[in-house]
Amino acid sequence: MKRALSKFAWSVWTAAAKFFGKRYVAGPKLEDAMRVSRRLAGSGFASTICYWNVEGEAPRKVADAYETALAAITKEKFDCYLSIKFPPLKFDESLVSEVVEHARPHDVLVHFDSLEMEATDQTFGAIEEMSRSYARLSCTLPGRWVRSLKDAQRAVDLRLYVRVVKGQWNDPAYTKADLGEGFLEVIDKLAGRARHVAVATHDPVVGRAAIERLRKAGTPCTLELLYGLPVRPALDMARQLRVPVRVYVPYGQGWLPYSLTQARKNPRILWLVLKDFFTGGGLTDFGKAPVPAVSNSNRVEEPVFDSRTVKL
């Protein structure tokens, strides 16, 4: 009976993932991500696009997708950069170097997303190697990893742009009950020292505290939100603080396998997806709050505030 129930629950999650997954990516193609980014730019938002590969996809194909995305970004005039993932490239630094070389002529920022903690040392190794010849690199620091405080120092030393997230993958050494506490500890480590910090959270309380601390220390910062998740409270906070907003826009067909893999490790993901759907959160909320404008370029800068309403 227990096995039958488990099998039934998994079949329900699979069906739900297929149905809801499209909410969390712009679409299967690069053109879908660029279309969303154009609409966001026209309403005052910056963006970052990332190809979400299918598990097992050849590293060469993933690198080609990143390079094609860079070519599309460089044709646009709005503020957009590329996010990449090192593990799908099988930690091949020659492929990363190719991607960076495609970014170099147009000075486009290349951001390294964070995945499992086990991949972090190799990811930072590649970033450090690439930073010897290219200054427009960025990394992610999860607040729920104890090691992130030391990684923050490394990011400062390498003059990296930084994105701080609460983090999806667990760290057994992390003992704090509140993920926001770890997030803000990383922010404090960067405040007054990092060249730019993206505060990547939909939590308006933690986001406000982070932005206020960074600004007090004179550190340029933006609020970064994930396409598809509820955004209204975070946008209200951004309007009040007059902070620029960037949206992370994934595309591809990799969400479903990714979600299934993570749901096996953490069944709570299913509940969060269902809750998000039935509470009506998502991209439509971008049309319901004034937001800061962004600079009309591919560079990450501190833009001028212009209260406009986003209409998608």
C-alpha positions in Angstrom: 0.0 0.0 0.0 2.8 2.4 0.9 4.6 1.8 -2.3 1.4 2.3 -4.3 0.7 5.6 -2.6 4.2 6.7 -3.2 3.9 5.8 -6.9 0.6 7.7 -7.1 2.0 10.8 -5.4 4.9 10.8 -7.8 2.6 10.5 -10.8 0.6 13.5 -9.5 3.8 15.6 -9.2 5.0 14.6 -12.7 1.6 15.8 -14.1 1.7 19.0 -12.1 5.3 19.7 -13.1 4.5 19.4 -16.8 1.5 21.7 -16.4 3.1 24.3 -14.2 6.6 24.2 -15.5 5.9 26.6 -18.4 5.2 29.3 -15.8 8.9 29.3 -14.7 10.5 29.6 -18.1 10.0 32.1 -20.8 9.6 29.3 -23.3 11.7 26.6 -25.0 13.6 28.9 -27.3 16.0 31.9 -27.0 13.5 34.0 -28.9 11.0 33.5 -26.1 13.5 34.8 -23.5 14.4 37.8 -25.7 10.8 38.7 -26.2 10.1 38.7 -22.5 13.3 40.8 -21.9 12.2 43.3 -24.5 8.9 43.8 -22.8 10.6 44.1 -19.4 13.0 46.7 -20.8 10.2 48.7 -22.4 8.7 49.0 -18.9 11.8 49.9 -17.0 13.3 46.5 -16.0 16.7 45.0 -16.6 17.0 41.3 -17.2 19.4 38.3 -17.3 18.7 35.3 -19.5 19.9 31.7 -18.9 19.5 28.6 -20.9 18.2 25.8 -18.8 19.6 22.6 -20.4 18.0 19.2 -20.2 19.8 16.7 -17.9 22.5 14.8 -19.9 22.7 17.4 -22.7 26.1 17.5 -24.4 28.4 20.2 -23.0 29.2 21.4 -26.5 25.5 22.0 -27.2 25.1 23.9 -23.9 28.1 26.1 -24.7 26.7 26.8 -28.2 23.4 27.8 -26.6 25.2 30.3 -24.3 27.2 31.7 -27.2 24.0 32.1 -29.3 22.4 33.9 -26.4 25.3 36.3 -26.1 25.0 37.1 -29.8 21.3 37.9 -29.2 22.0 40.1 -26.2 24.6 42.1 -28.1 22.1 43.1 -30.8 19.9 44.7 -28.2 20.3 48.1 -26.5 18.6 47.3 -23.2 20.4 46.2 -20.0 20.7 42.4 -20.1 23.4 40.0 -19.2 24.0 36.2 -19.5 23.8 33.7 -16.7 25.5 30.3 -17.2 26.0 27.1 -15.2 29.4 25.4 -15.0 28.3 21.8 -14.2 26.4 21.3 -17.4 29.6 22.2 -19.2 31.2 19.2 -17.4 33.6 21.8 -15.7 35.4 22.2 -19.0 37.3 25.5 -18.7 38.0 25.6 -22.5 34.2 25.9 -23.1 33.9 28.6 -20.5 36.7 30.4 -22.1 34.9 30.3 -25.4 31.8 31.8 -23.9 33.8 34.6 -22.2 35.5 35.3 -25.5 32.1 35.8 -27.2 31.2 38.3 -24.4 34.4 40.2 -24.5 34.0 42.3 -27.7 30.7 43.8 -26.4 31.7 43.9 -22.7 28.6 41.8 -21.6 28.5 40.6 -18.0 28.8 36.8 -17.6 27.3 35.4 -14.4 28.0 32.0 -12.9 24.9 30.5 -11.3 25.1 28.5 -8.2 24.2 24.8 -8.1 25.1 22.0 -5.7 27.7 23.0 -3.1 30.0 20.3 -4.4 30.4 22.2 -7.6 31.4 25.5 -6.0 35.2 25.1 -5.8 35.4 24.2 -9.5 33.1 27.0 -10.4 35.2 29.6 -8.5 38.4 28.1 -10.0 37.0 28.8 -13.4 35.9 32.3 -12.5 39.3 33.1 -11.0 41.0 31.9 -14.2 38.7 33.8 -16.5 39.1 37.0 -14.3 42.7 37.2 -15.2 41.7 38.4 -18.7 38.1 39.6 -18.3 36.7 41.9 -15.6 33.0 41.5 -16.3 32.2 38.4 -14.3 29.7 37.6 -11.6 29.1 34.9 -9.0 26.3 33.7 -6.8 26.6 33.4 -3.0 23.9 31.4 -1.2 23.1 32.7 2.3 22.4 29.2 3.6 26.0 28.0 3.0 28.5 28.6 5.8 31.3 28.7 3.2 29.7 31.8 1.5 31.3 34.2 4.0 34.7 33.1 2.9 33.5 33.0 -0.8 32.4 36.6 -0.3 35.9 37.6 0.5 37.1 35.8 -2.6 34.5 37.6 -4.7 35.7 40.9 -3.3 39.4 40.1 -4.0 38.5 39.1 -7.6 36.4 42.3 -8.1 33.4 40.2 -9.1 29.8 41.4 -9.4 27.8 39.3 -6.9 24.3 37.9 -6.7 23.2 36.9 -3.2 20.4 34.3 -2.8 18.9 32.4 0.1 19.9 29.2 -1.6 18.1 26.0 -2.6 20.7 23.4 -1.9 21.3 22.6 1.8 24.5 22.9 3.8 24.6 20.4 6.6 26.8 22.8 8.6 24.1 25.5 8.4 22.3 25.6 11.8 20.4 28.9 11.7 16.6 28.6 11.9 16.1 31.7 9.7 17.5 31.6 6.1 17.2 35.4 6.1 19.8 35.7 8.8 22.4 33.9 6.7 21.5 36.0 3.7 22.1 39.2 5.6 25.4 38.0 7.0 26.6 37.6 3.4 25.3 41.0 2.6 27.2 42.5 5.5 30.4 40.8 4.3 30.0 42.5 0.9 28.7 45.9 2.0 31.2 48.7 1.3 33.5 46.2 -0.4 31.8 44.6 -3.4 31.6 46.4 -6.8 27.9 45.6 -7.2 25.4 43.3 -5.4 22.2 41.8 -6.8 19.8 41.2 -3.9 18.0 38.1 -5.3 15.0 37.5 -3.1 11.2 37.8 -3.3 11.1 38.3 0.5 10.4 42.0 0.9 11.6 42.1 4.6 14.9 40.5 3.9 15.3 42.4 0.6 14.6 45.8 2.3 17.2 45.1 5.0 19.8 44.0 2.5 19.3 47.0 0.2 19.4 49.5 3.1 22.6 48.0 4.4 24.3 48.1 1.0 23.2 51.6 0.3 24.4 52.8 3.8 27.8 51.3 2.9 27.8 53.0 -0.5 27.6 49.7 -2.5 25.6 49.8 -5.8 22.8 47.3 -5.7 19.7 46.0 -7.5 16.8 43.8 -6.6 16.7 40.7 -8.7 13.5 38.6 -9.1 12.9 35.3 -10.8 10.5 35.1 -13.7 7.3 33.3 -12.8 7.3 33.7 -9.1 5.0 36.1 -7.1 6.5 39.6 -7.2 4.0 42.1 -6.0 5.3 42.6 -2.4 8.9 42.8 -3.7 8.0 45.3 -6.3 6.1 47.5 -3.7 9.3 47.4 -1.6 11.4 48.3 -4.7 9.2 51.3 -5.5 9.4 52.5 -1.9 13.2 52.3 -1.8 13.6 53.5 -5.4 15.9 50.5 -6.2 16.4 49.2 -9.8 14.9 45.8 -10.5 16.3 43.0 -12.7 14.4 39.8 -13.7 16.1 36.5 -14.2 14.5 35.0 -17.3 15.2 31.2 -18.0 14.4 29.5 -21.2 14.7 26.0 -22.6 13.2 22.6 -21.7 15.3 21.9 -18.6 12.8 22.9 -15.9 10.9 19.6 -15.8 13.8 17.2 -15.3 15.3 19.7 -12.9 12.0 20.0 -10.9 11.6 16.2 -10.8 15.1 15.7 -9.5 14.7 18.3 -6.8 11.2 17.1 -5.8 12.7 13.6 -5.0 15.1 15.3 -2.6 12.6 17.8 -1.3 8.8 17.1 -1.7 8.1 20.5 -0.3 8.8 21.9 -3.8 5.5 20.4 -5.0 3.6 22.3 -2.3 5.3 25.5 -3.1 4.5 25.2 -6.8 0.8 24.4 -6.1 0.5 27.2 -3.6 2.0 29.6 -6.1 -0.5 28.6 -8.8 -3.6 28.8 -6.6 -2.6 32.2 -5.0 -2.3 33.7 -8.5 1.3 34.8 -8.3 3.5 35.2 -11.3 4.6 37.5 -14.1 1.3 39.2 -14.4 2.1 41.1 -11.2 4.8 43.1 -13.0 1.9 45.1 -14.5 0.6 46.3 -11.1 3.3 48.4 -9.5 5.6 51.3 -10.4 9.2 50.3 -10.7 12.6 51.9 -11.2 13.9 52.3 -14.7 17.2 50.8 -16.0 19.9 52.1 -18.1 19.6 51.6 -21.9 22.7 49.5 -22.4 24.1 46.0 -21.8 26.0 47.2 -18.8 25.2 46.6 -15.1 25.1 50.1 -13.6 23.1 52.1 -11.0 20.3 53.5 -13.2 18.2 56.6 -12.7 14.8 56.1 -11.1 11.7 56.7 -13.2 8.3 55.7 -11.8 6.5 53.9 -14.6 4.0 51.1 -14.6 5.0 47.9 -16.3 2.5 46.5 -18.8 3.2 43.0 -20.2 
